[in-house]
């Protein structure tokens, strides 16, 4: 995953590097100028230590044959500070802390307002083409809560990658060629014939949710008894195709409610129909990584780190699921993607080594493909397991949960946690309209700012233009804290994108909302002091913008009223 730095980090790094070079030229440090690295800037662990810090003195101490603190003091002594840096100090064994001047934060407010919706975007990806595949649940029933955790995750990750200079396509891969689809067709067929009073026996391992009966009812309403007297094979084929399409349409409708749109819906069947699987086997055979054994065709995945070899073609000549997966990987690469991101459910953990072997078998570097596994979601209500489903037996469907909590609460709650952490989704807590509910807390901050601005406009307040306002007046501790939270947004976007961690944005949104609520409690925006009111007006406007941008990245609405 690519790393980059913010402009302020780059600027400070250049200042410290120049200071080190001057210290060497003056004889204060005994270093080879060519060996001086670009100093790295990081956030101090404690806010009272300043805005940025570097440990470059500790890195160079051995080469300089001097204590780290002596290296730090020599560097600081040769610094030429610009007016946007308030001060620099040596701390501890040799860390150097930096405090930014108020004018830097004033410029930040103006930069936020000038950039608007584009504030926070930065070119991390340099046009890298990325395919993000997520959910990909088999279309054999409605989306359930477990696999739909990946919906907000994949969508928010795609938003982050787009905001950081990548060309992203969202993709849903659906299995329309396997035994599960056949079982769905048989299940709906039996229910359909039962509605017509015809003898029918449901498959023992078929689907039994109430959604199967619902589908059969829809089929009867559309076709009447027209399918009942067809040749059994033709009837089964037609009902299977109808049922698959009905389930896929339902998944699309559910995702639309979640605000998730895919660029590509990829059919597994096309891999079979176009000969892509056979071509994949031929290519891998040409690479010398395939062998015939016991009448089947095997990929030697143990050669690439898997625990056992995997069959691509069964002894009866039929491709395996793994054979289709290998062809699907090859298809994505042939479509020109530089990076492939797979977001899979908890039951796919064992798939990673075999797919990693496929990447290597095609001669691709490991970082071409990323595999991220989500953990389970458990629904609770008042601390007890929650039964959500009205129509699908023991399946907790996304539609049922959306009926109760809504899109924003669903997405936000699913995104509050790292993908590799299990989620306990407390239905009552998520729907509670109080400030101890994180999504309400964040959205209320945005709505409260909108209310302040409406009040100001309604009373005829006319602020000084932002370029003329004295933003240096924003010196109250709560103002300073709010400004520093605004300053962290771009960093959070970069980190969340680079670490594939959209959950960092929900936590950031809560921190920013908390900083605003504290500011609001102690600092009146509209006062008798026009200059101060103007400064605070633009501060809250920039806060509103950053909150809205943060929520937009995770696909949650920023309401004007609540």
N, C-alpha and C positions, 0 to 999 in steps of 0.2 A: 504494500500500500504506500502510495506516494506521500511524502511529507513536504511541507513548505512552511514559511514563516510570514508573519504579518509585516507590513511596512515599518511599523514602529520597532519591531525586533531587528529588522534589517538595518534601520537607521542607527539604532543604539549599538549594534554589532560593529558597524563601520566606525563609530566614534571611539569605541574601545580598542579596536584594531589600530587605528591611527595613533592613539595614545601609547600603545605598546611599542609601535615603531619609533615614536619620538623618544620614548624612554630608552630604547636600544641605541638610538643615534647619539643621545646625550651621555651614554655610558652608565645610566642608572640601572640597566638590566643587561646581563650578559646572555643574549639570545641570538640565534640565527634568524634574521628577519624573514627568511623564506620558510621557516618552520612555524611561524606564528599562525594559528588557526583563526578562522572567523569565530569570535566569541559567541557562544550560545546564550540567549536570554530566555529565562523562564519566570513564571509567576512565583513570588515568594510564598512559602506556606502560610505565613501570617500577614494579614493586610498591613499591620503597623510597620512591617519591614519595607514598605514601599510598593511601587507598581511593577517593577521588573528587577531581576537579579541575574548576575552571571557568576559562574564558578571558574572562569578562565584562569584565574590566578592559581587555583589548585591544580588545574591541568598542566600549567607551564612550570610549576615549582621545581620539579626534578630537572628539567632542561635548563632552567635558570640557575640551578644550584643555590637556591635561596628559599627561605620559608614562604609559604603561600601568602601570608599576610604582607610580607615585605614586597612581594611581586604586586599585590593588589594596591598597596600604598604608592608604589612607583608609577603604576599605570594611572591611578587617580590624579597623582600630582602632575601628570602630563596631559590631562584631559582638556580639551577646548569645548566647553559646553555651549550648546545653542540656547536660545531664550525659552524654548519649550521644555527644557529640563530644569526642574526646580532645584535639584540637589542630588549628590552622589555620596555615598558613605561606605567605608569598609566595615564589615561586620564579622564577628566570629573568627574562624581560622583563616579567612581570606575571601569570603563572599563579598561581592560589591552590589549594593542595593541602589536602585534608581527611583527617584520620585519625579513624576511628570508635573510640569507647571500647569496652572489653571488655564493658560491660553491653549494648551493642547486639548483640554477637555471642551473648551469653548469651540475650538475648531471641529471637534468630534460632533457636537450638537449640530453645527452647520452642515457637516458632511452627511449626517444621517438624513437631515431634512432635504438636502439637495439630491441625494441618491434615491430617496423614497423606497419603492418596492424593491429596488435592486441593491439596497444596502445589505451588506453581508455576502454578496457574491464575490468570488475570487477565482482566478484561473488556476486551479490545482491540477485539473485533468488534461489541459492543453488539447482538447478535442478527442481524447481517447474514447473509442466506441465501447460502450458497456451494455451487456445484456443482463437484465435482472429478472430472473425467473422465480416466481413465488406463488404460493398456495398450491396450484397444480393438483387439487384434489380430484379424484376420479368422479366423473359426473354420474354417480349412481344414487344420488340423493341430495338433499339440501346441505348447504355449507353448515358445518357444526363449529362450535366455538373454538375447539382445539386447533383445527387447521386454519381457521380464519384469523388467528393471532398474527399470522404472517401477512395479512392484508394491509393493515396500517404500517407494519414494519417495512414491507417491500415498497409500498408507495412512498413512505417518508424517506427511505433510503434513496429511491430514484429521484425524489425532489432535491435531496442534498447533493447528489452527484451532479445533477443538472446545474444547481447553483454554484458548483465548484468547477465548472468548465468541462464536464463530460457530456458526450452525446449518448443519451440513454434510451433504451427500449425496454418496456415492461412486457413480459411474456408469460403466458399461461399455457402449460403443456397438459393436454387432456388425453387420457387413455380411452380410446374408442375402438380398440382392437382386441381386447383381452377377455378372459373368462368372466370378469366381474360385470362387464356390459352384457354378456350373454345371460348371466344370472338375473340382472335387472330386467331384461326383456322377458325371461321366463316368469319372473315374479309378477310383473304387470299383466302378462298374458293370462296367468291363472286367475288373478283378481278380476280382470275384464270378463273372462268367460263365466266366472262365478256370478257377476252382476247380471248376466244374461240367462242364468239358470242352467248353464251348460256344465257337464261334469269336468272338473279341472282340479289338479293336485299341484299345489305350490311346491317348488323345489325345496328339499330339506335344508339346503344351505343358502336359500334365497334371501331376499330382503323383505323384512316384515314390518317396517315402520308404517305408520298410518299414511305417510306420503305416497306409498304404493297404491293404497286404496283410492286416494285422491286422484292419482294419475289415471288409474283405471276408470274412474268416474268421468274424468275429462275426455278420455279416449272414447268412451261410450257416447258421451254427448256429441262428439265430433263425428263419429263413424256409425253410430247405432250398432246394428249387428252385422254390418257389411263384412267385417273381418272374420267372423266366427266360422263361416263355411269354407274358407279358403283352404288350400292344401296346407297341412300343419307346418311344413318347413317354410313356405312363403309367409304364412301368418306370423310365425315366430320372428322371421327376419324383419317384416314390416313393423311389428310391434316393438321389437328391440330398437330399431332405428328411431321410431317415434319417441319411445321412452327416453332414449339417450338425449335426443334433441330437446325434449321437454325439461329434463334435469339440467342440461347445460344452460338453457334459457333461464331457468330459475336461479342458477348460480350467477348469471350475468345481472339479473334483477337485484339480487342481494348485494352484489358488489357495487352496483349503481347507488344503492342506499348508503353504502359505506364511503362513497365518493372515490371509488377506485376504478380506473379505466386502464385496460390493457391495449398496447399497440399491436400485439400479435397473440392470436389464439392458435396454438400449434397442435395439429392432429397427429397422434401416434400412427394412425392408419396410413397416413401419407408416406411414412417411412417404409411401410410394407408395399404399398401400391406402386411406388416409384422405383423400387429396387434399391433404395438407399442402404438398406441393411446388407444386401449382398455386396454392394460396392464397398461398404465399410469393411466387411470381412476380407475382400480382395486386397484392399489397401493395407490392412494390418498384416495380411499374409505376405505381401511384398516387403513389408518391413521386417519380416522374420520373427514375428512375435506370436504367431498362430500355429497351432498344430492340430492334426486330426487324431482323435483318440476314442476308441469304443464307438465308432460310427458317428461321433459328434465333433463339432469344431470348437476348439478351446482357445481362449486368449491366455497367454502365460502371465497372468497378473502377479504371480509370486515373484517374477523377475523385477517387478516394480513396487514391491513392498506389501502386497496383499497377502493374506494368510493362506490362501489356496487359489488355484487356477479357476477361472470361471468360463462356463460354456456360452458361446455366442449362438450356435445352432444346435438344436437337439438332434438326437440320433434319428428321429423321424423326419428331419429336414425343416422343422418349424423353428423360427427364431425364438430365442429366449427374451425375457424382459431386458436382460442385460445387453443382449445384442441390439435391441431397439435403443437402449440408453447410449450405447457407443455410437450408433448412427446419429442419434440426436445431437450428441456432442460435436461430431464431425460436421453436421449440418450448420450448427451455430458458427463454427470457425469458418466454414466456407462462405457464410454470409458476411464475413468481414469484421466480426467483433474482436476487439483487442483483449477484452476481459469478460469473463463469464462469472456471474454471481448466482449461486444456487441457494435459496432459502428453503430449508426442508423441515418437516415436522420431527418430533422426538423419535418416531419409529423408524427414521431413516439413518440413524447413527451408524449402523453397520455398512451403509452404502458408500460412505466416504472413502475408505481405502480402495475399494474396487474402482470407483470413479477417478480417484487420484491416479490409479494405475492406467486407466484409459488415457488420461492427459499425457502421461509419460510415454505410453505406447505410441502415441502420435508424434512424439518428439517435441512436445511443447514444454516450456518451463512451468514449474509448479504454480507460479503466481498468475498464470493465465486464468486459472479457475479458482474460485473461492467457494467453500462449502460451509454454510452456517446452519446450525441445528437449533431449533427452538425447543424450549421445555414446555411442560404441560400447563394447562389453565384449569383451575378448579373454581367452580361457582359456589359462592356461599351467600347465605342470607341470615343475618343475626348470628353469625358464627356457625351455622349449620349448613350442610350441603344443600344447594338449591336445585329444585326441579323446575327447569325452564320450559321444556318442550310441551306444546299443546297438541301437536299433530304428528310427532315422529318417535313415539315410544320413549326409549331411554336416551335419545340423541338431544343434546342441548343445541338448538339451532341458532344461527346468527340472527335470523329474522325475529325470532321470539325475543332474543335479548335486545335487539334494536327497538322493538316495540316498547320495551320497558325503559331503557336507558338513553336511547338516541345515539346518533352518529358520533357527536363530539365526545361524549363520555366514553363510548366504546373505544374510539381511536386513542384518546388521550390515556385512558387507563392501561390499555395494552402496550402503550409506548413508554410508560413510566419505568419499565424494568428492562434490563439487558435481556437479549434474546435467550441467553443461556441460563436465565434464572426462572424458576417456576412462578406462576402468578396465582394469587388467591384473589379472585374478582368478587368483591363484596357488593352485591347488587344494591342493597339499601344505601350503603355509604356512597356509592357512585352517583346515585340519583338525589342525594341530599343537597338541597340548595342552602349551603352554609359555608362559611369560610374555612372549615376544616376539610372540605372537599377540594382536592387540588385543582381539578378542571374548573370548578366554579370560582375558586380563588383567583386563578389566572384570568379567566374571562371577565370577572367582575372588575379587576384592575383596569382592563381596557375600557369597559363600559363606564367606569367611574371617571376616567380621563375624558371620555367623550361627553359626559355630563358636565364636567367642569368647563369644557370648551363651549358647550351650548349655553351654559350660564353666562360665561363671559361675553359671548356674542349677543345674547339676549339683553344684557345690561348695557350694551354699547361700548364694551371695552375694545380699544384699538391698540394693539401692542406696537412697539417700535419694530421696524423691519428687522429680521433676524441678523442681517449684516451690520445693523447699526446698534442693536441691543447690547448692553454691557453684560456679557455672560460671565465676566469676572466677578460679578456680585454673588454668584452661586457658591458661597463659601460655608454655608451651614453644614454641619456634619451629615445630616440626612441628604442634603443635596450632593455632597461629595460622594457619599456611598452610592447614591443612585447613578451618578455619572460613571462611577467605576464599574457598576454592573452593565451599563450601556456599552462601555469600552470592551467588555468581555465577549460581546456577541459574535464578532467576526472570528475570534479565536475558537469559540464553541462550534461554529459552523465548520471550520476547518477540522477540528478534532473529531466531531461527530461524523463527518464524511470520511475522513481518513481511517477511523477506527470502526467504521460501519456501525455506528452507535447512535441512532436517532434518540434513544432514551436520554441522552445528555441534553437535548433541547427541552424536554419537558422539565427536567430539573433546573435548567437555566431559566425557563419561563417562570417557575415558582420563585426562584431567587430574585428575579427582576420584579415580579409582582410584589414580593415582600418588601423590597427596597422602596417601591413606589408607595405602598400602603403606609410604611413608616414615615416617609417624606410627607405624605398627605396629612398624617396625624399631627405633624409638628410645623409644617410650613404652608401657610395660606398662599394660594396662587394669586388670587386677586386681592391686592392690598391698596392702601392709600399711596404707596410709593410706586409710581408708574414705571420707573426704571427697573425696580426689583420685580414687579409683576410681569413686565415684558420678558425678563430673563427666565422667570419660572414658567411663563407661558410656552416659551420655546423648549424648555427642558421637558415639560410634560408632553408636548407635541412629539418630541423625538422619542420619548418613552413609549408613547402610543404606537409610533411607527415600528419600533423594534419589537414590541409585543406582537403586533400584527404580522410582522415578517416571520417571527419565530413560530407562531401558530400556523401560518400559511405553509411552512416547510413540513409540519407534521399533519397537515390536512384538517385542522380544527378551525372553526369559525371564530372570528374576533368580533363579538357583538357590540353594537353601539348603545344598546339599552338592555337592561336586565331587571 
